[in-house]
Amino acid sequence: MTQHFLPGSTTTTYLPKGTLETYKDFNRLPPALRGEQTHILYIAPNGKQFNLAGPAKGRQGVRLAKSVYGDQNWPFDLVTTESAYSWGAEVDRVNVRARKFNVGVVIGSHAPQMTEYQYRMAEQNWWSGQDEERDGWLGFYTRYTGWRWIPVRPARTVSTPQAMDSTSFGNNASQWDLEWFAQRPYFTKPALYRTWKAKDSGAPVERQGFKDPMHTGVIVLANRGDLSSYASYIVSPGYAGLQDNNSDVIVPMPFTSPQDGEYLCDTEPGRRTLTAAKDPVDNLFLKIARSSKLLNFFLHDLANLGLPLQLRFDRRFMFNIPPRTVVKLRVYHSSKNGTITAFLPQRYKRSR
């Protein structure tokens, strides 16, 4: 008795035998080098990689079954209000939920057929990379969209029944239905970034809202994604001012000294805005000292000693960067040796 699976990989060779002259023509390249299919790659938390789809599918003994659900669906719900006295409905808001994937994988079922020992190794490698406590990375690639990535982990125990032992009658293959959970609903590409140096911006000038003259510069970045995004900055010690994303607002930063080191400014709402490289641990004594008005009056230097940078910041960022938008981020710094690096994450609704 033989179980029937979808056709597997027929070869593990990228370049067939031949001279380099044969492959100067793009159309004569092997499929794996042309990259004209949808590539799906899973990188497990333990670092192991699995080519699930594309020209190299099944090279590690595991490939996709018939379908994947969740990679092309933006997980949103419309919250609406309907009334007996009006036609249709009014959209109140859009709720974006966590993304879930339903994925079928086949272990084994190769041509030529795997031995039992090869199947056992492939099976062990795959399941050792499914960790409910750590995220792996799922990536999709086409020649049009490039690579897009999302972190995933198993959502629940696999419940696919197996009719018999996977190695019965020399089958050496099995098929499983998995459900993966993604905490964030969007795919990403590596963030675009650029560094500005104050020494390249000329003499400092007076700026409204700042006591000291400030060196001024512009960092140009593009949000190429189809979702709004938020810039992040890495700033060297000194006084600084950072543009609030796609707006004309410059947000003054608190003064930092070399004891603070460089700091990260994350403008995305819901995240910690400022984190210094040398932020102190806020111990119990310092918390009591700061909460006591009497100590603040007599020992204000002690109360301020070791204050984390976030607690010295009383401003907020209000704007974002729309999709498909080029933004010119204005930045200020008081030190001639100051540097500011701006990062712009790239976010996408779909895998391709």
C-alpha positions as CSV (number, residue, x, y, z in Angstrom):
1,M,0.0,0.0,0.0
2,T,1.4,3.4,-1.0
3,Q,0.3,6.8,0.1
4,H,0.0,9.5,-2.6
5,F,1.6,12.9,-2.1
6,L,2.2,16.0,-4.3
7,P,5.3,15.7,-6.6
8,G,8.5,16.4,-4.7
9,S,11.9,17.7,-5.7
10,T,13.5,15.8,-8.5
11,T,17.0,17.1,-8.0
12,T,19.2,19.0,-5.6
13,T,21.6,20.3,-8.2
14,Y,21.6,24.1,-8.9
15,L,24.0,24.0,-11.9
16,P,23.8,21.0,-14.3
17,K,27.0,20.0,-16.0
18,G,28.1,22.4,-18.7
19,T,30.4,25.3,-19.4
20,L,29.9,28.8,-18.2
21,E,29.2,29.9,-21.7
22,T,26.0,27.9,-21.6
23,Y,24.6,30.0,-18.8
24,K,25.3,33.5,-20.1
25,D,21.8,33.6,-21.5
26,F,19.3,34.2,-18.7
27,N,16.6,32.0,-20.2
28,R,19.0,29.0,-20.3
29,L,19.8,29.3,-16.5
30,P,18.4,26.6,-14.2
31,P,15.1,27.6,-12.5
32,A,16.8,27.9,-9.1
33,L,19.1,30.7,-10.5
34,R,16.4,32.5,-12.5
35,G,14.3,32.8,-9.4
36,E,11.1,33.2,-11.3
37,Q,8.8,31.3,-8.9
38,T,7.5,32.2,-5.5
39,H,10.2,31.3,-2.9
40,I,9.1,30.5,0.6
41,L,11.8,30.1,3.2
42,Y,11.4,29.3,6.9
43,I,14.2,30.0,9.3
44,A,13.7,28.2,12.6
45,P,14.6,29.7,16.0
46,N,17.5,27.3,16.2
47,G,18.9,28.6,12.9
48,K,18.0,25.8,10.6
49,Q,16.6,26.8,7.2
50,F,13.9,25.1,5.1
51,N,13.1,25.8,1.5
52,L,9.3,25.2,1.5
53,A,8.5,26.4,-2.0
54,G,10.3,27.5,-5.1
55,P,13.0,25.9,-7.3
56,A,14.8,24.7,-4.2
57,K,11.8,23.3,-2.4
58,G,12.4,20.2,-0.4
59,R,16.2,20.5,-0.3
60,Q,16.1,19.9,3.5
61,G,13.5,17.2,3.2
62,V,10.4,19.4,3.9
63,R,8.2,21.3,1.5
64,L,4.7,22.8,1.3
65,A,1.6,20.8,0.6
66,K,-1.3,22.1,-1.5
67,S,-2.0,25.5,0.1
68,V,-1.0,28.3,2.4
69,Y,-3.6,30.5,4.1
70,G,-2.9,33.9,5.7
71,D,0.0,35.3,3.7
72,Q,-2.1,37.4,1.3
73,N,-4.9,38.3,3.8
74,W,-4.6,41.5,5.7
75,P,-6.3,40.6,9.1
76,F,-8.8,43.4,9.7
77,D,-12.4,43.8,10.9
78,L,-14.7,46.7,10.2
79,V,-16.6,48.0,13.2
80,T,-19.8,49.5,11.9
81,T,-23.0,51.2,13.2
82,E,-26.4,50.4,11.7
83,S,-29.7,52.1,12.4
84,A,-33.3,51.4,11.6
85,Y,-33.6,55.0,10.5
86,S,-30.8,55.1,7.9
87,W,-29.7,53.2,4.9
88,G,-26.6,51.1,5.0
89,A,-24.0,51.4,7.7
90,E,-21.4,53.8,9.0
91,V,-17.8,52.6,9.5
92,D,-16.6,53.6,13.0
93,R,-13.1,52.2,12.9
94,V,-10.9,49.4,11.5
95,N,-9.5,46.8,14.0
96,V,-6.3,45.0,12.8
97,R,-5.9,41.6,14.5
98,A,-3.1,39.1,14.8
99,R,-2.2,37.2,11.7
100,K,-2.6,33.5,11.5
101,F,-1.3,31.1,9.0
102,N,-2.6,27.6,8.0
103,V,0.2,25.7,6.4
104,G,0.4,22.2,5.1
105,V,3.9,20.6,5.0
106,V,5.1,17.3,3.5
107,I,8.2,15.6,5.1
108,G,9.8,13.2,2.7
109,S,8.1,12.0,-0.5
110,H,11.1,12.8,-2.7
111,A,12.3,11.6,-6.0
112,P,14.5,9.5,-5.7
113,Q,12.7,8.2,-2.6
114,M,14.2,8.9,0.8
115,T,15.6,6.1,2.9
116,E,14.0,5.6,6.3
117,Y,17.2,7.0,8.0
118,Q,17.0,10.2,5.7
119,Y,13.4,10.6,6.5
120,R,14.0,10.4,10.3
121,M,16.7,13.1,10.0
122,A,14.4,15.4,8.0
123,E,11.6,14.8,10.5
124,Q,13.8,15.5,13.5
125,N,15.2,18.7,12.0
126,W,11.8,20.1,11.2
127,W,10.1,19.5,14.5
128,S,13.1,20.7,16.5
129,G,12.5,24.1,14.8
130,Q,8.9,24.4,15.9
131,D,9.1,26.2,19.3
132,E,6.0,27.7,20.9
133,E,8.2,30.0,23.1
134,R,10.3,31.5,20.3
135,D,9.6,33.0,16.9
136,G,11.0,31.7,13.7
137,W,11.1,33.8,10.5
138,L,8.9,33.1,7.4
139,G,10.0,34.8,4.2
140,F,8.4,35.1,0.7
141,Y,10.3,36.2,-2.4
142,T,9.4,37.0,-6.0
143,R,11.5,38.9,-8.5
144,Y,8.9,41.7,-8.4
145,T,8.6,42.3,-4.6
146,G,11.9,40.9,-3.2
147,W,12.0,39.3,0.2
148,R,9.4,40.1,2.8
149,W,9.6,38.6,6.3
150,I,7.3,38.0,9.3
151,P,8.1,36.2,12.7
152,V,5.9,33.2,13.4
153,R,5.5,30.5,16.0
154,P,3.2,27.5,16.5
155,A,-0.3,28.6,17.6
156,R,-1.4,25.2,19.0
157,T,-0.6,21.5,19.0
158,V,-0.6,19.8,15.6
159,S,-3.7,17.6,15.4
160,T,-3.3,16.0,11.9
161,P,-4.1,12.2,12.2
162,Q,-1.7,9.7,10.6
163,A,-3.2,6.6,9.2
164,M,-0.1,4.5,9.8
165,D,3.6,4.8,10.5
166,S,5.3,7.2,8.2
167,T,7.8,4.6,7.1
168,S,5.3,1.8,6.4
169,F,5.7,0.0,3.1
170,G,8.7,2.2,2.3
171,N,6.7,5.4,2.0
172,N,9.1,7.4,4.2
173,A,6.8,10.5,4.1
174,S,4.2,12.3,6.1
175,Q,1.9,15.3,5.7
176,W,0.9,17.8,8.5
177,D,-1.4,20.8,8.9
178,L,0.2,23.5,11.0
179,E,-1.2,26.7,12.4
180,W,1.3,29.5,12.9
181,F,0.7,32.7,14.9
182,A,2.2,36.1,14.1
183,Q,2.2,38.7,16.9
184,R,2.5,41.5,14.4
185,P,0.2,41.4,11.3
186,Y,2.5,43.0,8.8
187,F,5.5,41.8,6.7
188,T,8.8,43.8,6.7
189,K,11.9,44.4,4.7
190,P,15.2,45.7,6.2
191,A,14.8,49.3,7.4
192,L,16.3,52.1,5.3
193,Y,18.7,54.3,7.2
194,R,21.1,57.2,6.7
195,T,23.5,59.0,9.0
196,W,23.9,62.8,9.3
197,K,27.1,64.3,10.8
198,A,27.0,67.8,12.3
199,K,30.5,68.7,11.1
200,D,29.3,68.5,7.5
201,S,26.5,71.1,8.0
202,G,28.4,74.3,8.4
203,A,28.2,76.8,11.3
204,P,25.5,76.5,14.0
205,V,22.6,78.9,14.0
206,E,20.0,80.0,16.5
207,R,16.8,77.9,16.5
208,Q,13.5,78.7,18.1
209,G,13.0,76.6,21.3
210,F,16.7,75.9,21.8
211,K,19.0,77.8,24.1
212,D,22.2,77.0,22.2
213,P,23.0,77.4,18.5
214,M,22.3,74.2,16.6
215,H,23.8,72.5,13.7
216,T,21.1,71.7,11.2
217,G,20.7,68.9,8.6
218,V,18.2,66.9,6.6
219,I,18.0,63.1,6.2
220,V,16.0,61.9,3.2
221,L,14.3,58.5,3.5
222,A,11.5,56.8,1.6
223,N,8.7,54.7,3.1
224,R,8.3,52.2,0.2
225,G,5.8,50.0,2.1
226,D,2.0,50.1,1.8
227,L,1.5,50.8,5.5
228,S,2.3,54.0,7.4
229,S,5.6,53.8,9.4
230,Y,7.5,55.7,12.1
231,A,11.1,56.8,12.1
232,S,13.6,55.9,14.8
233,Y,16.8,57.9,15.6
234,I,20.1,57.0,17.2
235,V,21.6,60.3,18.6
236,S,25.0,61.1,20.1
237,P,25.3,63.0,23.4
238,G,24.4,66.6,23.5
239,Y,21.3,68.7,22.8
240,A,19.3,67.6,19.8
241,G,16.0,68.2,17.9
242,L,14.2,65.6,15.8
243,Q,11.4,66.0,13.3
244,D,8.1,64.4,14.1
245,N,7.9,62.2,11.0
246,N,5.9,63.7,8.1
247,S,5.3,67.1,9.8
248,D,6.9,70.5,10.4
249,V,7.2,69.8,14.2
250,I,10.7,69.6,15.7
251,V,10.7,67.8,19.1
252,P,13.5,69.0,21.5
253,M,15.3,66.1,23.1
254,P,16.6,66.2,26.7
255,F,20.3,67.0,27.2
256,T,22.5,63.9,27.4
257,S,26.1,63.7,28.5
258,P,28.8,61.1,27.7
259,Q,27.7,59.3,30.8
260,D,24.4,58.6,29.1
261,G,26.0,57.5,25.9
262,E,24.1,57.4,22.6
263,Y,20.4,56.9,22.8
264,L,17.5,55.5,20.7
265,C,14.5,57.6,20.0
266,D,11.5,55.5,18.8
267,T,8.7,57.7,17.5
268,E,6.1,54.9,17.2
269,P,3.2,55.2,19.7
270,G,2.9,52.5,22.3
271,R,6.7,52.0,22.5
272,R,9.3,53.4,24.9
273,T,10.4,56.6,23.3
274,L,13.9,57.1,24.7
275,T,16.4,54.5,25.7
276,A,20.0,55.4,26.5
277,A,23.0,53.1,26.0
278,K,24.0,53.6,29.7
279,D,20.6,53.9,31.3
280,P,20.9,53.1,35.1
281,V,18.9,50.6,36.9
282,D,16.1,52.4,38.8
283,N,16.7,50.8,42.2
284,L,14.3,51.1,45.2
285,F,16.3,53.8,47.0
286,L,16.2,56.2,44.0
287,K,12.5,55.6,43.6
288,I,11.9,56.6,47.2
289,A,14.2,59.6,46.9
290,R,12.3,60.9,43.9
291,S,8.9,60.3,45.4
292,S,9.7,62.3,48.5
293,K,9.2,66.0,48.1
294,L,11.4,66.7,51.2
295,L,14.3,64.9,49.7
296,N,13.8,66.6,46.3
297,F,14.0,69.9,48.1
298,F,17.1,69.3,50.1
299,L,18.9,66.7,48.0
300,H,17.7,67.4,44.5
301,D,21.1,66.3,43.0
302,L,20.7,62.9,44.8
303,A,17.1,62.6,43.6
304,N,18.1,63.2,40.0
305,L,21.1,60.9,40.2
306,G,20.7,57.9,37.9
307,L,17.4,59.1,36.4
308,P,16.7,57.1,33.2
309,L,16.5,59.1,30.1
310,Q,12.8,58.3,29.5
311,L,11.9,60.0,32.8
312,R,13.6,63.2,31.7
313,F,11.5,63.5,28.6
314,D,8.1,65.3,28.7
315,R,7.2,65.6,25.0
316,R,5.6,63.2,22.6
317,F,5.5,62.4,18.9
318,M,2.1,62.7,17.1
319,F,2.6,62.0,13.4
320,N,3.6,59.2,11.1
321,I,5.0,58.7,7.6
322,P,2.3,57.7,5.0
323,P,2.9,54.8,2.6
324,R,4.8,55.4,-0.6
325,T,6.1,58.7,0.7
326,V,9.6,60.3,0.6
327,V,10.2,62.3,3.7
328,K,12.9,64.9,4.5
329,L,13.7,64.6,8.2
330,R,15.2,67.8,9.7
331,V,17.5,67.2,12.6
332,Y,19.4,69.5,15.0
333,H,22.5,68.9,17.2
334,S,24.4,71.2,19.5
335,S,27.8,69.5,19.2
336,K,30.1,69.8,16.2
337,N,30.9,66.1,16.5
338,G,27.3,65.1,16.9
339,T,25.8,62.4,14.7
340,I,22.2,61.3,14.1
341,T,21.2,58.1,12.3
342,A,17.6,57.8,11.1
343,F,15.9,54.5,10.4
344,L,12.6,54.0,8.6
345,P,11.0,50.5,8.8
346,Q,9.4,49.1,5.6
347,R,6.0,47.4,6.3
348,Y,3.7,45.6,4.0
349,K,0.1,44.1,4.2
350,R,0.8,41.1,2.0
351,S,3.7,38.7,1.4
352,R,4.0,39.7,-2.3
